Amino acid sequence: MNAQSPISLLLNWRLHLIVILFSAIAEWIGIQSIPIANAKLLFLPLFYSFIFCLFLNPNIIGSAQKVINKKNAAIAAPIISIAILPFIAKFGTLIGPAIPKIMDAGAAMVLQELGNLGTMLIAMPIAVLVFKMGREAIGATYSIAREPNIALISDRYGLKSSEGIGVMGVYVMGTLFGTLYFALLAGFLASTGWIDIRALAMACGVGSGSMTAACSGSLAASIPDMKEEILAFAGASNLLTNATGLYIAIFVALPFAEWFYKKLSSQQTRALDTQSKADQSSDEVSKNA
């Protein structure tokens, strides 16, 4: 068999040995927590595995190529999608018995995808007014930047456009840190009691299998008595996001991002013009003096 074939890379013994070793160490460490005020920050085995793997990522630490080269690291990404399938299948088996409870959630479940607009209301002003981003802000803030969202930006603007750069930047950051962020944030919020656990479970379903698994797993670890209900709500939410998310992005989120960006950029231009005029007036006063 050709040493460079996809099958040989998929069956690379070194890659699988490292995964097994890190998984065993992470499970041995177990769930740890740090108290913060009246809440606590949970650290799951997934967190430790993530940190361990960072040190063996040749794209981050060059010397790691002695253990795992970039070609093996690249094949690890699609393996994650394969490995998460049993967990997603478990979601499916839990959704059916929980349908009455899911129906009780009513409009909250159906309209959850509009939550992206709320995120945009926070992220877009920061991107444009604080970090002075251009149209990259549209691609970066209009969605969670998963594969369907990248496809939409690619079709509408092209991935080499400013919008394409924005969406790819968020995609890379989400791939590297999204799962870690979701796991830590979900566990922390669950321990505060500020938000209904069902709402947090629905928030886990963002259209990414790994993020949904990390988020719902952290919630389930926080409240073991509601594990089945949490996984059911997260699975149903993720299913709805995959079914409706792209349509919301096409017809609502992206047009709104375009409009919002124009409003913010015009406001930024006016502010710069005002500042420029003020500077000129100050210069004239100084010269006359």
C-alpha positions as CSV (number, residue, x, y, z in Angstrom):
1,M,0.0,0.0,0.0
2,N,1.3,3.5,-0.8
3,A,2.6,5.1,2.3
4,Q,1.0,8.4,1.3
5,S,-2.5,7.0,0.6
6,P,-5.4,8.3,2.7
7,I,-6.0,4.8,4.2
8,S,-2.4,4.5,5.4
9,L,-2.7,7.9,7.0
10,L,-6.0,7.0,8.6
11,L,-4.5,3.9,10.1
12,N,-1.3,5.6,11.3
13,W,-0.3,3.7,14.4
14,R,1.6,6.6,16.0
15,L,-1.4,8.9,15.8
16,H,-3.8,6.4,17.3
17,L,-1.3,5.5,20.1
18,I,-1.0,9.1,21.1
19,V,-4.8,9.5,21.2
20,I,-5.2,6.4,23.4
21,L,-2.3,7.5,25.7
22,F,-3.7,11.1,26.1
23,S,-7.2,9.8,26.6
24,A,-6.1,7.4,29.3
25,I,-4.2,10.2,31.2
26,A,-7.1,12.6,30.9
27,E,-9.6,10.1,32.2
28,W,-7.2,9.3,35.1
29,I,-7.0,13.0,36.1
30,G,-10.9,13.1,36.0
31,I,-13.2,16.0,36.5
32,Q,-11.6,18.9,38.5
33,S,-13.1,22.2,39.5
34,I,-12.0,25.7,40.7
35,P,-14.5,27.6,42.9
36,I,-15.2,31.1,41.6
37,A,-17.5,33.1,44.0
38,N,-20.7,31.1,44.2
39,A,-20.0,29.1,41.0
40,K,-17.2,26.8,39.9
41,L,-15.2,26.3,36.7
42,L,-15.3,22.6,35.6
43,F,-12.3,21.0,33.9
44,L,-13.3,17.8,32.0
45,P,-11.0,15.2,30.6
46,L,-11.7,16.7,27.2
47,F,-9.9,19.9,28.4
48,Y,-6.7,18.0,29.4
49,S,-6.7,16.1,26.0
50,F,-7.0,19.4,24.2
51,I,-4.0,20.9,26.1
52,F,-1.9,17.8,25.6
53,C,-2.6,17.8,21.9
54,L,-1.6,21.4,21.5
55,F,1.9,20.5,22.5
56,L,2.1,17.9,19.8
57,N,0.5,20.1,17.0
58,P,3.3,20.8,14.5
59,N,1.3,23.8,13.2
60,I,1.8,25.4,16.7
61,I,5.0,23.9,17.9
62,G,7.5,23.2,15.1
63,S,9.6,20.7,17.0
64,A,6.5,18.5,17.4
65,Q,7.0,17.3,13.8
66,K,9.5,14.8,15.3
67,V,6.5,13.0,16.7
68,I,3.5,14.0,14.5
69,N,4.1,15.6,11.1
70,K,1.7,18.1,9.5
71,K,0.2,15.5,7.2
72,N,-0.7,13.3,10.1
73,A,-2.1,16.3,11.9
74,A,-4.3,17.1,8.9
75,I,-5.8,13.7,8.8
76,A,-6.7,14.0,12.5
77,A,-9.4,16.6,11.7
78,P,-11.8,14.4,9.7
79,I,-11.2,11.6,12.2
80,I,-12.8,13.8,14.9
81,S,-16.0,13.9,12.8
82,I,-16.0,10.1,12.6
83,A,-15.3,9.7,16.3
84,I,-18.2,12.0,17.3
85,L,-20.8,10.1,15.3
86,P,-21.6,7.6,18.1
87,F,-22.3,10.5,20.4
88,I,-24.6,12.2,17.8
89,A,-26.4,8.8,17.3
90,K,-27.0,8.7,21.1
91,F,-28.6,12.2,20.8
92,G,-31.0,10.7,18.3
93,T,-32.1,7.9,20.6
94,L,-32.8,10.4,23.4
95,I,-34.7,13.0,21.4
96,G,-37.8,10.7,20.8
97,P,-38.6,9.9,24.4
98,A,-38.0,13.6,25.3
99,I,-40.3,15.1,22.6
100,P,-43.1,16.1,25.1
101,K,-40.5,18.1,27.1
102,I,-39.0,19.6,24.0
103,M,-42.5,20.6,22.8
104,D,-43.0,22.3,26.2
105,A,-40.1,24.6,25.4
106,G,-42.2,26.0,22.5
107,A,-41.0,29.0,20.6
108,A,-37.7,29.1,22.5
109,M,-36.6,26.0,20.7
110,V,-37.9,27.0,17.3
111,L,-36.6,30.6,17.4
112,Q,-33.2,29.8,19.0
113,E,-31.3,30.3,15.8
114,L,-32.2,34.0,15.9
115,G,-29.8,34.2,18.9
116,N,-27.0,34.7,16.4
117,L,-28.4,38.1,15.8
118,G,-28.0,38.9,19.5
119,T,-24.4,37.8,19.3
120,M,-23.8,40.0,16.3
121,L,-25.2,43.1,18.1
122,I,-22.3,42.7,20.5
123,A,-19.5,41.4,18.2
124,M,-20.0,43.7,15.2
125,P,-19.6,47.0,17.0
126,I,-16.5,45.7,18.8
127,A,-15.0,44.5,15.5
128,V,-15.8,47.7,13.6
129,L,-15.5,50.5,16.2
130,V,-12.9,49.0,18.5
131,F,-10.7,46.9,16.3
132,K,-11.3,49.0,13.2
133,M,-12.1,45.9,11.0
134,G,-13.4,46.3,7.5
135,R,-15.8,44.0,5.7
136,E,-14.0,41.1,7.4
137,A,-16.3,41.9,10.3
138,I,-19.3,40.7,8.2
139,G,-17.9,37.2,7.7
140,A,-16.5,37.0,11.3
141,T,-19.7,38.0,13.1
142,Y,-22.7,36.9,11.1
143,S,-22.6,33.3,12.3
144,I,-20.6,30.8,14.3
145,A,-18.6,30.2,11.2
146,R,-19.0,26.4,10.7
147,E,-18.8,24.6,7.3
148,P,-22.3,25.7,6.0
149,N,-21.5,29.3,6.9
150,I,-18.2,29.1,5.1
151,A,-19.9,27.7,2.0
152,L,-22.4,30.6,2.0
153,I,-19.6,33.2,2.2
154,S,-17.6,31.4,-0.5
155,D,-20.6,31.4,-2.8
156,R,-21.6,35.0,-2.1
157,Y,-18.2,36.7,-1.9
158,G,-15.4,34.2,-2.4
159,L,-13.0,33.0,0.3
160,K,-10.3,35.3,-0.9
161,S,-12.6,38.3,-0.2
162,S,-12.5,40.3,3.0
163,E,-15.7,38.5,4.1
164,G,-14.0,35.2,3.3
165,I,-11.0,36.1,5.4
166,G,-13.3,37.0,8.3
167,V,-15.2,33.8,8.3
168,M,-12.1,31.6,7.9
169,G,-10.4,33.4,10.8
170,V,-13.4,32.6,13.1
171,Y,-13.5,29.1,11.7
172,V,-9.9,28.4,12.6
173,M,-10.3,29.9,16.1
174,G,-13.4,27.9,16.6
175,T,-11.7,24.7,15.5
176,L,-8.8,25.4,17.8
177,F,-10.5,26.7,20.9
178,G,-14.3,26.5,20.4
179,T,-14.7,23.1,22.0
180,L,-12.6,24.1,25.0
181,Y,-14.5,27.4,25.4
182,F,-17.9,25.7,25.2
183,A,-16.9,23.1,27.8
184,L,-15.6,25.6,30.3
185,L,-18.3,28.2,29.8
186,A,-21.2,25.7,30.0
187,G,-19.9,24.1,33.2
188,F,-19.4,27.5,34.8
189,L,-22.9,28.8,33.9
190,A,-24.5,25.6,35.0
191,S,-23.0,26.0,38.5
192,T,-24.2,29.6,38.9
193,G,-27.9,28.8,38.6
194,W,-28.4,32.1,36.7
195,I,-29.8,30.3,33.6
196,D,-32.3,27.5,33.3
197,I,-30.4,24.3,32.5
198,R,-32.7,23.6,29.6
199,A,-31.8,26.9,28.0
200,L,-28.1,26.1,28.4
201,A,-28.7,22.7,26.8
202,M,-30.4,24.3,23.8
203,A,-27.5,26.8,23.6
204,C,-25.2,23.8,23.1
205,G,-26.7,23.0,19.8
206,V,-24.8,25.4,17.6
207,G,-24.3,23.2,14.5
208,S,-21.0,21.7,15.5
209,G,-20.9,18.1,16.7
210,S,-17.7,18.5,18.8
211,M,-18.8,21.8,20.4
212,T,-22.3,20.3,21.1
213,A,-20.7,17.2,22.7
214,A,-18.3,19.3,24.8
215,C,-21.0,21.7,26.0
216,S,-23.7,19.1,26.8
217,G,-21.1,16.8,28.4
218,S,-20.0,19.6,30.7
219,L,-23.6,20.4,31.6
220,A,-24.4,16.7,32.2
221,A,-21.3,16.5,34.5
222,S,-22.6,19.5,36.4
223,I,-26.1,18.1,36.9
224,P,-26.0,14.3,36.6
225,D,-29.6,13.9,37.6
226,M,-30.7,15.7,34.4
227,K,-28.2,14.1,32.1
228,E,-30.7,12.4,29.8
229,E,-32.8,15.6,29.5
230,I,-29.8,17.8,28.8
231,L,-28.5,15.5,26.1
232,A,-32.0,15.4,24.5
233,F,-32.4,19.1,24.4
234,A,-28.8,19.6,23.1
235,G,-29.3,17.0,20.4
236,A,-32.7,18.5,19.3
237,S,-31.2,21.9,19.3
238,N,-28.3,20.8,17.2
239,L,-30.6,19.0,14.8
240,L,-32.8,22.2,14.3
241,T,-29.7,24.3,13.9
242,N,-28.4,22.1,11.1
243,A,-31.9,22.1,9.5
244,T,-32.7,25.8,9.7
245,G,-29.4,27.5,10.4
246,L,-28.4,28.0,6.8
247,Y,-31.7,29.5,5.9
248,I,-31.6,31.9,8.8
249,A,-28.1,32.9,7.7
250,I,-29.1,33.4,4.0
251,F,-32.3,35.3,4.6
252,V,-31.8,37.0,8.0
253,A,-28.3,37.0,9.5
254,L,-26.2,37.9,6.4
255,P,-28.5,40.7,5.1
256,F,-28.7,42.1,8.7
257,A,-24.8,41.9,8.9
258,E,-24.5,43.9,5.7
259,W,-26.9,46.6,6.9
260,F,-25.4,46.8,10.4
261,Y,-21.9,47.0,9.0
262,K,-22.8,49.9,6.8
263,K,-24.4,51.8,9.7
264,L,-21.4,51.2,11.9
265,S,-18.8,52.0,9.2
266,S,-20.6,55.3,8.4
267,Q,-20.6,56.2,12.1
268,Q,-16.9,55.4,12.2
269,T,-16.3,57.6,9.2
270,R,-18.2,60.5,10.7
271,A,-16.2,60.1,13.9
272,L,-12.9,60.2,12.0
273,D,-14.0,63.3,10.1
274,T,-15.0,65.0,13.3
275,Q,-11.7,64.2,14.8
276,S,-9.8,65.3,11.7
277,K,-11.6,68.7,11.8
278,A,-10.9,69.1,15.5
279,D,-7.2,68.4,14.8
280,Q,-7.1,70.9,12.0
281,S,-8.8,73.6,14.2
282,S,-6.2,72.9,16.9
283,D,-3.4,73.3,14.5
284,E,-4.7,76.6,13.2
285,V,-5.1,77.9,16.8
286,S,-1.5,76.9,17.5
287,K,-0.2,78.6,14.4
288,N,-2.1,81.9,15.2
289,A,-0.8,81.8,18.7
